[in-house]
Amino acid sequence: MMLIKGGKVFTMEGEILDGGFVLIEKGKISKVGQGEPPKRYLDTAQLIDAEGMYVMPGFVDAHCHIGLFEDGIGFEGEDGNEATDPITPHLRAIDAINPMDRAFEEAVRGGVTTAVTGPGSANVLGGEFVAIKTVGGSVEDMVIKNPVAIKCAFGENPKRVYYEKKTAPMTRMATAALLREALMKAKRYMERKERAKEEDKQPELDVKMESLVRVLRKELPLKAHAHRADDIMTALRIAREFDIDITIEHCTEGHRITETLVREGRGLVVGPGLTSRSKYELRDLTFKTPGILAAAGLDIAIMTDHPVIPIQYLPVCAALAVKEGMDEYKALEAITINAARISGIADRVGSLLPGKDADIAIFDGHPFNYTTKVRYVIVNGNLVYSN
C-alpha cells in the first residue's frame, strides 16, 4: 500500500484537488480524495509527502516509435520500417520492441509512463501498434493493449520510399489505390470465411487479410499518418467508403480543415511540432494547430513521434502549444486522458480514478514550466523513479 498526500492532484476527470491524496493498493488506485486521509492509511501505507507538488497521471504519448528505432544505435536498432512491400498489415510492433532501449528510462524521468508505439510510415500499411508501459523487463511485462491499431500512411513518405525502388506507390493515387485494394481483398476474404460452413470450404489462410478483417469489423482502427490537408481528406474518404474507424496522426494541416474534422468526429493525434520543416508537407507546421482544433471542440492528443522528438519532451510540446494559444487544461488532457481515449486504453491509464492503474508522476512545479523537475514516478503501484 502507498499513500501520496498533500499535493495538488489533477485527476484529469474534471477535478483538481488542492491538498489531495491518492491511495494505491495492489498496483491500482483505490481512493482519491481531498484533505487529510484517514489515519488508518497514514499508519500502514508507504508515504510520499507531495506537499507543494503537482500530482498527475503519468503522461501518455499516443504516437511514437520507442523501442523500434533504438537510441544511438543506427541500422542495427532500426526495426520500424519493413520497406520491401507496401502492404504489411500483419507485422507486429511487439516483435521489434527492445525494452532495453535507454529511451525508456528517459521517458520515465520525463513523467511519461505509457507509450503507443509501432511501425513507421514507409509503407501504405505498416503493421500493428501496441500500447505499453515504459517500465518492464520484457515486452510482455509492459503491454497494456496489443494491438491498438494498424498503421497506414499517406503522402510523402510512402511515395519517396517506393519512388527510389521504382515501384508503386510513386503517387498519392497509387497509395490510395493500394489501400483500397487491400481492404477490398480483406472484405472478400471475410465474406468467404463467414459463408463457409465446413472447414474444407474455408479460404486459404492469409495473414495479411486476417489483420485487415479486424479493421473491417471495427475491432481495430486504422492509425493514419497524414500531414497535408488533402491527405487527411483521402484518409477520411477511404474510412467512409469502407465504414471503418480511423484516427488521423500528425494532422499538420488540420487547422486548414477544422470544420470538416468537426463533422467527421475522428480522433486526432497532433505533432511532432518541435522539428524543422524537413519536407514539403510540413510547410504549414505550427504549434497553433492543437489549440485551434481543441478550441473547435475536438478532443486531441499531442505526440512526440519519438525519436523525432525525444519522448521525455512530451510535456514541452504541450507547453509550446499553450504558448501558441491552447487552453492549458486542454493541453494537459492532450497528454493524459485524451491520449488514452483516442488510443483505446482509457480504462487503464490517463486519469486518476479508483480502479485504474497506479501510474503517477509527481512534479515540483507545474509540468509546463521548463524549470520543473519530476520528483517521483510510480508505475503499476511501484516507485520506479525518485529524484
Backbone torsions as a table, in degrees:
resi	resn	phi	psi	omega
1	MET	NA	138.1	179.1
2	MET	-133.7	143.0	179.8
3	LEU	-128.0	126.0	172.6
4	ILE	-105.6	125.0	-176.2
5	LYS	-137.2	150.3	169.7
6	GLY	92.3	-5.1	-176.6
7	GLY	-92.1	178.2	172.2
8	LYS	-90.8	104.9	-169.8
9	VAL	-94.6	117.3	174.8
10	PHE	-95.4	104.1	180.0
11	THR	-73.7	-22.1	-173.9
12	MET	61.1	23.4	171.6
13	GLU	-123.1	29.0	177.2
14	GLY	101.3	-17.6	-177.1
15	GLU	-105.0	137.4	168.6
16	ILE	-121.9	117.3	-171.2
17	LEU	-107.6	103.7	173.5
18	ASP	-70.1	131.9	-176.9
19	GLY	64.4	41.0	-177.7
20	GLY	-90.0	175.2	174.6
21	PHE	-142.6	154.6	177.1
22	VAL	-131.5	125.4	177.8
23	LEU	-104.8	134.6	-177.5
24	ILE	-120.0	130.2	176.2
25	GLU	-139.0	130.1	176.3
26	LYS	53.7	42.1	174.9
27	GLY	80.2	-0.5	-177.9
28	LYS	-121.1	157.7	171.9
29	ILE	-76.2	124.2	-179.0
30	SER	-105.9	-24.3	-178.9
31	LYS	-158.4	138.7	173.1
32	VAL	-128.8	130.1	-177.6
33	GLY	-153.9	-177.4	-178.4
34	GLN	-124.8	145.5	-179.8
35	GLY	90.1	-164.1	-176.5
36	GLU	-73.7	126.1	178.1
37	PRO	-68.9	157.0	178.0
38	PRO	-53.4	142.5	-174.8
39	LYS	-60.0	-32.2	-178.6
40	ARG	-61.8	-30.7	176.8
41	TYR	-73.9	-39.8	179.6
42	LEU	-61.9	-33.3	-176.9
43	ASP	-79.5	-23.2	-170.6
44	THR	-117.0	-21.4	-172.5
45	ALA	-92.6	152.5	167.3
46	GLN	-65.4	126.0	-170.2
47	LEU	-104.2	133.0	167.6
48	ILE	-116.9	116.4	179.7
49	ASP	-87.0	108.8	-177.0
50	ALA	-104.6	25.2	179.8
51	GLU	-52.7	125.4	178.9
52	GLY	79.2	4.3	-177.3
53	MET	-109.1	168.8	178.1
54	TYR	-105.3	125.4	-178.4
55	VAL	-108.6	117.0	-173.8
56	MET	-125.6	154.3	164.4
57	PRO	-62.4	145.4	175.6
58	GLY	-54.0	141.8	-176.3
59	PHE	-69.9	150.8	-178.3
60	VAL	-119.8	119.0	173.9
61	ASP	-94.3	111.2	-172.0
62	ALA	-79.1	-6.6	178.7
63	HIS	-159.6	110.7	175.8
64	CYS	-156.7	-177.4	-178.6
65	HIS	-131.7	30.0	-178.2
66	ILE	-60.5	137.7	-179.6
67	GLY	86.7	-21.5	178.4
68	LEU	-98.5	-28.1	171.9
69	PHE	-119.2	90.1	-168.2
70	GLU	-72.3	148.8	-173.9
71	ASP	-69.6	126.8	170.4
72	GLY	68.4	26.1	-175.8
73	ILE	-114.9	-42.6	-174.8
74	GLY	90.4	-149.1	-169.7
75	PHE	-53.2	-42.8	-176.5
76	GLU	-60.3	-27.5	-179.4
77	GLY	-103.4	9.3	-178.0
78	GLU	-100.8	104.8	-176.7
79	ASP	-128.0	24.7	-174.1
80	GLY	-96.7	-15.3	-177.3
81	ASN	-131.6	109.5	173.3
82	GLU	-89.7	78.7	-168.7
83	ALA	-86.1	52.1	178.6
84	THR	-121.7	-9.0	-176.9
85	ASP	-156.4	123.0	-175.6
86	PRO	-71.3	-11.6	-177.6
87	ILE	-119.6	95.6	-178.7
88	THR	-134.8	59.5	-177.9
89	PRO	-70.4	-14.0	-173.8
90	HIS	-87.9	-6.0	179.3
91	LEU	-72.2	144.3	-173.9
92	ARG	-118.9	122.0	178.4
93	ALA	-55.1	-35.6	-176.2
94	ILE	-57.8	-24.7	-179.6
95	ASP	-83.7	-6.0	-176.4
96	ALA	-116.9	-13.4	-174.2
97	ILE	-74.3	129.0	173.0
98	ASN	-102.3	106.8	-178.2
99	PRO	-67.1	-9.5	177.7
100	MET	-88.4	-2.2	174.5
101	ASP	-54.5	125.8	-174.5
102	ARG	-67.1	-12.1	177.1
103	ALA	-63.9	-25.0	177.9
104	PHE	-65.5	-41.0	178.0
105	GLU	-63.3	-40.5	179.7
106	GLU	-68.6	-33.5	175.4
107	ALA	-59.7	-47.8	179.8
108	VAL	-59.7	-44.6	-179.0
109	ARG	-65.3	-18.0	175.2
110	GLY	-95.3	2.7	179.7
111	GLY	84.9	9.1	178.9
112	VAL	-91.7	113.7	-175.5
113	THR	-109.5	-11.4	177.7
114	THR	-132.7	135.1	177.2
115	ALA	-129.9	130.0	171.6
116	VAL	-98.5	110.2	-167.4
117	THR	-129.5	154.1	-178.6
118	GLY	177.3	-163.8	-173.7
119	PRO	-63.7	160.7	175.3
120	GLY	-80.4	-159.3	-169.9
121	SER	-117.1	27.8	177.1
122	ALA	-69.9	-35.4	-172.0
123	ASN	-103.8	155.3	174.0
124	VAL	-60.0	-45.7	171.4
125	LEU	-123.6	117.1	-169.0
126	GLY	-102.4	-19.4	-179.2
127	GLY	126.8	-171.6	-170.4
128	GLU	-87.8	135.8	168.4
129	PHE	-91.7	153.6	179.5
130	VAL	-134.3	147.0	173.8
131	ALA	-100.3	126.0	-176.5
132	ILE	-134.2	156.3	166.6
133	LYS	-75.6	158.5	179.8
134	THR	-92.7	13.3	177.2
135	VAL	-130.8	135.6	175.2
136	GLY	159.0	149.4	-179.5
137	GLY	-81.4	-21.8	177.5
138	SER	-144.0	162.5	179.7
139	VAL	-60.2	-38.4	179.8
140	GLU	-58.7	-34.7	178.0
141	ASP	-69.5	-23.9	-169.7
142	MET	-95.7	-21.0	-170.1
143	VAL	-64.9	131.2	169.0
144	ILE	-96.3	-49.7	179.5
145	LYS	-150.8	130.7	-178.4
146	ASN	-141.8	120.7	-8.8
147	PRO	-86.3	171.2	174.4
148	VAL	-108.4	-20.7	-176.8
149	ALA	-170.9	167.2	171.4
150	ILE	-115.0	128.1	-175.5
151	LYS	-76.7	135.6	167.1
152	CYS	-133.1	162.7	-175.0
153	ALA	-141.2	139.0	176.5
154	PHE	-119.6	168.1	170.7
155	GLY	84.3	-143.6	-164.5
156	GLU	-69.6	-37.6	-170.4
157	ASN	-64.7	-55.8	177.7
158	PRO	-62.3	-33.8	175.6
159	LYS	-57.8	-48.7	-175.9
160	ARG	-65.7	-45.2	-177.0
161	VAL	-60.5	-45.1	-173.9
162	TYR	-89.2	-16.8	169.3
163	TYR	-62.6	-41.1	178.9
164	GLU	-63.9	-25.1	179.1
165	LYS	-94.1	-4.9	-178.7
166	LYS	57.3	45.7	177.6
167	THR	-145.9	162.7	-178.4
168	ALA	-68.8	142.6	9.5
169	PRO	-96.1	124.9	174.5
170	MET	-104.6	-4.8	179.2
171	THR	-134.7	164.7	174.8
172	ARG	-64.3	-32.9	177.1
173	MET	-60.8	-43.5	-178.2
174	ALA	-68.9	-36.6	176.8
175	THR	-58.4	-49.9	179.5
176	ALA	-63.9	-40.8	-178.0
177	ALA	-65.1	-41.6	179.4
178	LEU	-65.0	-38.4	177.9
179	LEU	-66.4	-45.7	177.7
180	ARG	-59.0	-45.0	-179.1
181	GLU	-58.7	-44.6	-179.6
182	ALA	-63.6	-41.4	179.7
183	LEU	-68.8	-36.7	176.7
184	MET	-64.1	-43.9	177.9
185	LYS	-62.6	-40.7	179.7
186	ALA	-65.7	-37.4	178.5
187	LYS	-64.2	-44.4	178.2
188	ARG	-64.6	-41.9	178.1
189	TYR	-60.2	-45.3	179.6
190	MET	-61.8	-44.5	-178.5
191	GLU	-65.4	-38.7	177.6
192	ARG	-64.0	-40.6	178.5
193	LYS	-65.3	-40.1	-178.9
194	GLU	-68.5	-32.7	-180.0
195	ARG	-77.5	-28.3	-174.8
196	ALA	-67.7	125.8	-179.9
197	LYS	-97.2	-27.0	-176.5
198	GLU	-118.1	151.3	-176.0
199	GLU	-57.5	-38.3	-175.7
200	ASP	-73.0	-8.8	177.5
201	LYS	-99.1	-2.4	177.7
202	GLN	-65.7	142.2	175.6
203	PRO	-65.1	154.8	177.4
204	GLU	-59.2	138.2	-177.1
205	LEU	-57.2	131.7	176.7
206	ASP	-132.4	106.8	-172.9
207	VAL	-66.3	-30.8	176.6
208	LYS	-64.9	-45.1	-179.0
209	MET	-68.0	-35.0	177.2
210	GLU	-58.5	-39.9	178.7
211	SER	-65.6	-44.3	-175.2
212	LEU	-74.7	-25.3	175.5
213	VAL	-57.7	-36.4	178.9
214	ARG	-65.4	-30.6	174.7
215	VAL	-69.8	-46.3	-179.3
216	LEU	-63.0	-31.2	178.5
217	ARG	-86.6	3.8	180.0
218	LYS	62.7	27.3	172.4
219	GLU	-80.5	-26.6	177.8
220	LEU	-137.2	142.6	171.6
221	PRO	-86.5	161.3	163.6
222	LEU	-81.1	137.4	177.5
223	LYS	-106.5	99.0	-163.3
224	ALA	-99.9	110.3	172.7
225	HIS	-66.7	115.7	178.8
226	ALA	-156.1	119.9	179.6
227	HIS	-96.4	-56.8	-174.6
228	ARG	-72.2	152.4	-179.5
229	ALA	-59.4	-40.7	-178.8
230	ASP	-67.1	-33.8	176.9
231	ASP	-69.7	-37.7	175.5
232	ILE	-60.7	-42.8	179.8
233	MET	-64.5	-38.0	177.7
234	THR	-64.1	-42.8	178.2
235	ALA	-60.3	-44.5	-180.0
236	LEU	-67.2	-38.1	179.2
237	ARG	-60.3	-46.5	-179.1
238	ILE	-67.8	-37.5	177.1
239	ALA	-61.0	-40.2	177.3
240	ARG	-67.3	-42.5	-178.3
241	GLU	-57.0	-39.6	-175.4
242	PHE	-103.9	3.1	179.9
243	ASP	51.6	57.0	-179.8
244	ILE	-121.8	160.3	176.0
245	ASP	-83.0	145.5	-178.2
246	ILE	-150.5	146.6	167.6
247	THR	-118.3	146.1	179.1
248	ILE	-97.9	120.5	-177.2
249	GLU	-104.7	132.9	-176.4
250	HIS	90.1	-65.1	172.5
251	CYS	53.8	38.1	-173.1
252	THR	-58.7	-39.2	179.3
253	GLU	-102.6	23.6	179.2
254	GLY	-58.9	-30.9	-179.7
255	HIS	-66.2	-16.4	178.7
256	ARG	-80.4	-20.9	-175.5
257	ILE	-129.5	39.8	-174.2
258	THR	-57.1	-45.0	-177.3
259	GLU	-60.8	-40.3	178.0
260	THR	-63.7	-43.1	-179.2
261	LEU	-65.8	-34.1	175.8
262	VAL	-64.3	-43.9	179.0
263	ARG	-63.3	-39.6	-177.0
264	GLU	-71.6	-38.2	177.0
265	GLY	66.9	32.3	-179.6
266	ARG	-91.9	160.7	175.2
267	GLY	-69.9	138.1	-178.2
268	LEU	-123.4	128.1	177.8
269	VAL	-119.8	108.5	-166.7
270	VAL	-101.0	136.1	175.9
271	GLY	134.9	-175.2	-2.9
272	PRO	-79.6	138.8	-177.8
273	GLY	-94.6	-25.6	-171.8
274	LEU	-89.4	55.1	-177.5
275	THR	-138.8	169.2	171.9
276	SER	-79.9	165.2	174.9
277	ARG	-84.5	78.7	-169.6
278	SER	-78.5	-9.7	177.7
279	LYS	-148.9	163.8	-170.5
280	TYR	-60.2	-38.6	-175.3
281	GLU	-70.0	-2.7	175.0
282	LEU	-101.2	13.0	-174.1
283	ARG	-62.1	-23.8	-179.9
284	ASP	-102.7	18.5	-177.7
285	LEU	-61.7	126.6	179.2
286	THR	-157.1	146.2	175.3
287	PHE	-75.5	-1.4	174.9
288	LYS	-72.7	-25.1	-173.1
289	THR	-56.1	-49.4	-179.2
290	PRO	-58.1	-40.6	-179.2
291	GLY	-67.4	-39.7	178.5
292	ILE	-62.5	-45.4	-178.4
293	LEU	-68.2	-41.3	179.4
294	ALA	-66.1	-39.0	179.7
295	ALA	-65.0	-23.8	177.9
296	ALA	-81.5	-0.7	177.6
297	GLY	96.8	7.0	-179.3
298	LEU	-85.5	140.0	172.7
299	ASP	-85.2	119.6	-177.0
300	ILE	-126.0	159.0	169.2
301	ALA	-115.7	157.3	174.4
302	ILE	-115.0	135.4	-176.2
303	MET	-117.4	164.2	169.5
304	THR	-101.2	-25.8	-171.4
305	ASP	60.7	26.9	179.2
306	HIS	-39.1	132.6	12.0
307	PRO	-90.6	10.1	178.1
308	VAL	-56.7	-50.8	166.9
309	ILE	-117.2	126.9	178.9
310	PRO	-54.4	136.1	-168.2
311	ILE	-59.8	-28.8	-178.4
312	GLN	-67.0	-11.9	179.7
313	TYR	-95.8	16.5	175.6
314	LEU	-55.0	-47.7	178.5
315	PRO	-65.9	-26.8	175.9
316	VAL	-65.0	-41.6	178.4
317	CYS	-61.5	-42.4	178.0
318	ALA	-64.9	-39.8	179.3
319	ALA	-63.7	-39.0	179.2
320	LEU	-68.2	-31.4	173.6
321	ALA	-64.9	-38.5	176.1
322	VAL	-63.8	-43.3	178.6
323	LYS	-56.9	-32.1	-178.6
324	GLU	-96.6	17.0	169.1
325	GLY	116.6	-5.2	-179.0
326	MET	-75.4	141.5	175.1
327	ASP	-60.4	136.2	-173.3
328	GLU	-61.9	-43.1	-178.6
329	TYR	-68.3	-38.0	176.4
330	LYS	-61.3	-36.8	178.5
331	ALA	-67.6	-37.5	174.5
332	LEU	-63.9	-41.5	176.7
333	GLU	-60.0	-34.7	-175.8
334	ALA	-67.3	-17.3	178.0
335	ILE	-118.8	14.1	176.3
336	THR	-133.5	-99.8	-170.5
337	ILE	-67.1	-39.9	179.0
338	ASN	-65.4	-41.8	178.2
339	ALA	-60.6	-38.6	179.0
340	ALA	-69.4	-43.1	-179.6
341	ARG	-63.1	-47.5	-179.0
342	ILE	-61.3	-31.4	-178.8
343	SER	-88.2	-2.7	177.6
344	GLY	75.0	28.0	-177.0
345	ILE	-129.5	20.2	-177.1
346	ALA	-70.5	-11.9	174.4
347	ASP	-73.5	-15.6	-177.0
348	ARG	-111.8	-40.6	-170.0
349	VAL	-139.1	173.8	172.8
350	GLY	103.1	-16.2	177.4
351	SER	-153.8	167.5	-178.5
352	LEU	-103.9	90.8	178.1
353	LEU	-131.5	146.0	175.3
354	PRO	-54.7	134.9	-179.5
355	GLY	98.9	-18.7	179.0
356	LYS	-83.9	162.5	177.0
357	ASP	-58.7	139.2	179.1
358	ALA	-82.2	74.6	175.6
359	ASP	-111.2	109.5	-167.7
360	ILE	-139.2	138.0	173.8
361	ALA	-119.7	135.1	-177.4
362	ILE	-119.8	126.1	-173.9
363	PHE	-116.4	151.2	178.5
364	ASP	-85.6	2.7	175.4
365	GLY	-161.8	-175.9	177.7
366	HIS	-62.5	134.7	-175.8
367	PRO	-63.9	-13.6	178.1
368	PHE	-89.7	-4.4	175.0
369	ASN	-82.8	125.9	-171.3
370	TYR	-68.9	-14.5	177.0
371	THR	-91.6	-5.6	-178.5
372	THR	-66.7	143.1	177.8
373	LYS	-116.6	145.6	171.6
374	VAL	-76.9	126.7	-178.3
375	ARG	-100.4	-38.4	179.4
376	TYR	-142.8	144.6	171.2
377	VAL	-132.3	131.2	-179.8
378	ILE	-120.8	130.6	177.5
379	VAL	-129.7	127.6	-177.6
380	ASN	54.0	33.9	178.1
381	GLY	81.5	2.3	179.8
382	ASN	-107.4	135.3	175.2
383	LEU	-73.9	109.9	-175.2
384	VAL	-105.6	-12.6	178.8
385	TYR	-151.9	132.7	177.2
386	SER	-137.5	125.8	-178.0
387	ASN	-122.3	NA	NA
